[in-house]
């Protein structure tokens, strides 16, 4: 790319970087996106990482927020080939007796699968079904600004702010419902005893009912490519294969938006910021990492529970106690023998992902940040527990350690796919404690990654809010 004048330059092409670029371009301003990788997308990339013809999502694969977030609802990506595919069940949670609970679009079906806690599940979920769009706007808002609907948010907080441990003991009596909710809450990637961990479980369950947990046909790269189509139509210049090491390398612009984490912000900006702000960024905490495996499979996974065969996502952990122990040990820097495993099987519903008669699958478990322990046997043992004969289906596997993930995507510091710990303290102080967290002391530099509110997930809202902030302060609009 030649040295040119742009109104804004965005470094990084994950969902937040692309959202930031589009939001600024919508105002008629010139924008360039610079990406170190040869393909755009950040956590939305797809590749043949095992065998030819087997398409694997490198990180994100299931996208409830890709449908539900205010940013994604503002763009019609079907114009650029994006097609959502909905599994029969959003998720399944198998038990050792061969049965399974399910997250279905229907609250009734989900509740029925929870046995004696069916009524209790309705009581926890029904109040949010008609107000979910308003609630999501608040939860994905630019914290810590005052909410537009404080009473709605306060009502949600009373139910969801406690820990997942408190939540299940307050609302459920049976083991099925407790285990099911533990699997949902474990997406928070923190001990289930932590405050706010319940909010992840409640919101993910609610999203399953109101929009589903879809996958993008052809892989998550399809989502990135559709966004690129929208950006190109808006006149945005996209440049790949350019790793930015210093702000001095960038074309002149009025604003730079960095879709990177605080550690990389410090590297790129050098001595640009005051010492006090640099120290704050240096104290930013990264959360647990993941250990991931992609498989090319000769046939569908032989789940004992039929519901698992019809689910896009399968949560493997058995009981609440087992899942809670797994996440607690990781919080202590240890590696559980029976980790909570999140398994996704997109080719069951999207036949473009694998050759005829074959399948792809992937799974990960949480591990301490920067872990070097090989969790392959432990993950596959958990799958065999609920799908005897799984190992016989494996044609090839690709293992991703925390180091592999960080090497592939430098935003995944120590394998942390959320851009930083999302516990109560850092939920509201991403990346530093200030009223406009996307701003830096330099009026021309902004942070738009998942290290800003509202945090991790393919929703684009961090980039959207950062762009709105830049438009206000750098462009006075």
N, C-alpha and C positions, 0 to 999 in steps of 0.2 A: 504494500500500500504506500502510495506516495504521501509525503507530508502535505496534508490538506487542512483547511480550516473547517471544523465542525462545531456545531453548537454543543454537542455532548458526545463523549466517548465512553462506552461501556466495556469494561474489562471482565470477560467471563460470559459464557453463553448458556449457563444453566437456566432453569425456568425463571429465576428472579432477574437475571441479567437480560433475558429476552423480554420479560414483562416491562422492565424499566425502559429499555430501548423503545418499545412500542408506545408506551405511554407518552414519552417525550416526542416521538415522531408524530403522534396524533395531533400535536399542536402546530405542526407544520415546520418544525425545526429539523436541522440536519443532524443525523446520528450515525456513528460507526460502532460496530461491535467487534471486539478483538478476542479471539479464542486461541488458547495454546494448543489444543488438540486438533487433529486433522478434521474432525467432525464436530458439529455443534451439539449442544444438548446437556452437557454436564451429567447429571444423574438420570437423564432420559435417553441414554444411548442403547443401541441394540447391535449385537455382533455375533459372528460365527466363532465362538470361542472354544467349542469342543470339536465338532465334525462339520464338514461342508453340508449346507442345507438345514442346519439346526440353528435357529435364531434365538439368542438369549438376551434378555434384558440385563444389562450390567448392574444396574442398581434398582431404580424404581420400576415397578411393573404394574401395580394395581393402583388405580387413580380415582378414588371417590372425590378428592378435592379438585381433580382435573375437570370434573363436571360442575362441582358445587361452588367453587370459590367465586367471589364477585369479579375478579379479573377474567377468569376463563369464561364466565357467563357473558362477558362483554365482547367476546370475539367469536365469530362463526368459523371455526377451523374446518368444518366439513367442506367449506369451499376449496380447501387445499388438501383434500383427500383423507382427513382424519375420520375414522369410523370406530365407534365404541362397541365393544363386544361384552355382553353381560352373561356371566355364568349362571347356571340354574340357582345356585346358592352363592351368596357373597363369600361366606366362610363356613367351615365346619370345624368342630372340636370333638375328636374321637375320644372314647373312653376304653379302658381295658376290657370291658365286657362285650365289645364289638358294636356298641351303639354310638351315636354321636348327637351333639347339639348343633344347631345351625343358625347362622345369621341369614335370614331370608328377607326379601323386600317386604313381605307381609309380617307385621308384628305378631299376628295371631299364630302363624306357622312357627316363628321363632319362639314365642312364649310356650307353645305346646311342646317343643323339643326340650324345654327346661323342666318338665314334669311339675312337681308340686309348687314351684315358684312361678308358674305361668301368670297368675294374677299380680304377683309382685313385680314381674317384668313389665307388665302393662302399666302399673302405677309409676314406674320410673321413666318410661318412654313416652307414653301417650301425651303428657303435657307439652312436649316439644314438637310434635309432628306438624302443627299448624303455624308455628313461629320459627321454624328452623332457619329460614333465610335471614330473618332479623338477628337471630342469635349468632349465626355464622359471621355476619357482618361485624358484630361486636367482638367475637373471639379472634377474628382475623384483622382487627383494627390496628391502627398505629399506636400501640401502647407506648407510654403510659398516659396518653391524653385522656381527658374525661370521656366516658362512654356516652353515646347519644341516647341509649336506652338503659339507664342505670338500674331500674327496677327489674328489668328482664335479666340483666347480667347478674344482679345480686341474687335473684331467684335461682339461676343456674349455679352460682357459686355455692349456695347453701347445700345443694345436692352434690356437686361435683368437686369442690375444692378439697374435701377430705381425701385421705389416702385410699387406694383401692382396698386395702385391708379393712378400713373403717366402713367403706361403702358396702362391701359384700356382707359384712356382719350386721349392718343396719337394715339392709333390704332383703337379703336372701337367707333361707334356712337350709336348702338342699345343696348337696355337693355339685350337682350338675350346673346350676346357675352360677355358683361361686367360681368353678373352674372356667366356665365359659367367659365370665367377665374378666377373670385374671388374664386370659389370653388376649382379650381386647386391650386391657390396661397395660400389658407388657410392651405394647408398641411405644410406650413412653420411654423405654430404654433406661429404666431406673428402678430401684427397689420399690416394690408395691407398698411398702410402709411409708413412702415419701408423700407428703402433701402434694396435691394436684395430679397425682398419677391416675386417680379415678376419672378425671376430666377427659383424658385420652380415650379411655374405654367407653365412656358415655357418648362422646362425640362420634367415634368411629361406628358404634352401633347405630346411632341415629342416622348417620350418613348412609349406612347400608339400607335403611328403610326408606329414605326419601330420594336418594339418587342411585343407590347401588355401589358396588365395587367393581367397576369395569376395567378391562384391559384394552389397549389400543391395537387394532388389527395390524399385524405386521411387526408389532413391537413398539416400545416406547419411543424409539427413534421417529416413529410416525408423528407423534405429538410435537417433537422438536422440529421436524421438517415442516409441519403445518404452520407452526409459529414463524419459521423462517420465511414461508410463503407470504404470510401476513406482513412481516417486516419488509420484505423486498417490495411488496406492493406499496408500502408506505415510504419507500425511498431510502431505507436503511442500508448502509454498506456493511456487509459481513465479511470478516477476514479471518481465516483459520490458519493454524500452524504457526502462530506468532505468540511466543511466551514472553510476557511483559515482566521484565526484571526491575524496571525503574520508570517512574513517571516521565523522565526525560526522553524516553523512547516514543512517547505518544504524540500523535498529531496535535497541534494547538487546538484548544477548545475552551469553552466557557465553563464547562462542568465535566468532571470525570466521576463515573459511578463504578465502584469496585464490587464485583460479585465474587468476593473472596473473603476468607475468615480473618480475624484480627491478626494472627501470626503473619499472614501474607501481606496484609495491609502495612504492617510495620516494615516488612522487607521491601515492598515496592515504594513506599513513601520516604524511606530513609530518615533523615533528620528534619523532615518538613514540619512535623508537629511539635508542640511544646512538650517538655519532659513529663509533665503531670499527665497529659493525655496518653502519651506513649506508655507510661507505667500502668494506666488503667487498662489499655489494650493488652499489655503483657500479662496482666492478672486474669485475663479471660480464661474460663475453665472449659475444657473439652470433656465430653462424656465418654461412656463406654464405646468400644468399637464393635464391629461385627466380623464374624468368620463366615464366608459364603462359599457355596459350592453350586456350580452349574452342571447338570447332567444331560447327556444325550441318552435316551432310553429306547429300548427295543419295542416297548409296548406300554400301555397305561399302567400306572402304579396300582398294584393289587391291594387296594385298601380293603380291610375287613368290613368297614361300615360303608354301605352303599351311598350315604349322603356325602362322604368324602370324594367319591368318584364324580360327583356333580358340583363340587365346590371349586371356585378359583383359588381360594386360599385355605390352607389347613393349618390349624394351630395344634402343635404337638407338645403336650406337657402333662396330660392326665389330670391330676387334681390341682386344686388351688394351692395346697401346701407345697406341692412339688414345683410349681411355677414360681411361687413366692420365694422358695429357697434358692432356686436358680438365679433369680434376679438379685437377691440379697447377697449371694456369694460373689457375684460379679461386682457389685458395689463395694465389696471388701477386697477387690483385687484378686479373686480366686476364680477357678474354672470348675463349674459343676460337672459331675459325672453324668447327670441326666439334664442337659440344658433344655430350656424352652426353645423350640424350633419353629420357625415360621416357614412354611412350605407353599410354593406357588406353582401351579401347573397350567400355564396359559394355553398350551397347544390342545388341551381337551376341548377348548371352545373356539380356538382360532387355528384352523388347520394350515394356515400359511407359515406357521412357526417351525414345522418339521416335515421331513419326507413322509410319503404315504405310509400309514401303519406305524409310524414312529412317534415319539413324544419328546418334549423338553420339559425339564423341571428345574427348579432351583430352591435352595433353602439357605437360611442363615440362622446362627445363634449369636447371642450377645457375648462379648468377651471384654476383659479389661482393656482400657485404651492402650494401644501399642503392643498388644499381646503377640507373642511368638509361638504360642502353643497350637499344634495341629489338632483341630477338633473334628476332623473328617470321620473317624470311627465313632465318636460319640453322637454326631448328627445322624449318621446312617443307622446307628443302633436304635435311635428314637424313631426313625421312619420304619424300620423293620418291626418294631414293637407293634405298630398299628397297621402295617402293610407287609406281612410275612412274604418273603420272596422278592422284595424290592431290589436287593443287591444283584439278583440274577438278571434284572432288566437293564443294568447299566452297560452301555456301550462305551462311554467315555465320560470323564469328569474334568472340570476345570476348577481348581481350588484357588480361592482368593483369601490370603491372610490380610491382616490389618495393614501391613506394609505394602502388599500388592495393591490394595484399594487406594491408599494414599498416593502411590506412584501413578496409578491410572487417573485419579482425580485428586489433585493437591488440596481440594477443599475438605477431603475426608481425613482430617488430622488424626493419626492413630487409629484409623478405621471408623471414626465418628461420622456417621452419615447425616447427622442433624445440624452440623455447623456449630456445635457446642452443647453443653449440658442444658437440659430444659427442666431443671427443678424449680421450686418456687422462687428462689432468689434470682436466678438468672433468667427466669421467664419474663421478668419485668425490667431487667437491666442488660439487655442485649444491644450492643456489646459493652456499653458503659451506662451509668445512671445519668440520664439527662432527658429533658422534655422532648427533644427531637433526636432520637438515637441514630438516625441516618446521617446526620450532619457530623462533620469533623471541625476542628478549629480552623481549617483552611476553607474559606467560603466557596472554593471551586471543587472540593473533593467530598464525595458521599460514599457511604457503604450501603450496598443493596443486597447482600447475601442473606442466607438463612441464619447468620449470626446476629441479625436484627429482628425485631418483632415482625410477625408473630412466630418466627422460628421455622423449624424443619418441615418439609412436606412439599409436594409438587402442587403449589397453589398460586405462585407468582406474586403473592401479596407483599412480600418484603421488597421486591423490585418496584411494584406499583407505588407503595408508600414512599420509597426513596425517590422515585421520579417526581412524585407530587411535591416532595420536600425541595428537590433541586429546582423545580419550576418556580417555586415560591421564593427561594432565597437567591438562586443564581440568575434567574430570568425575571424575577419580580412579577410573576403572573400566577 
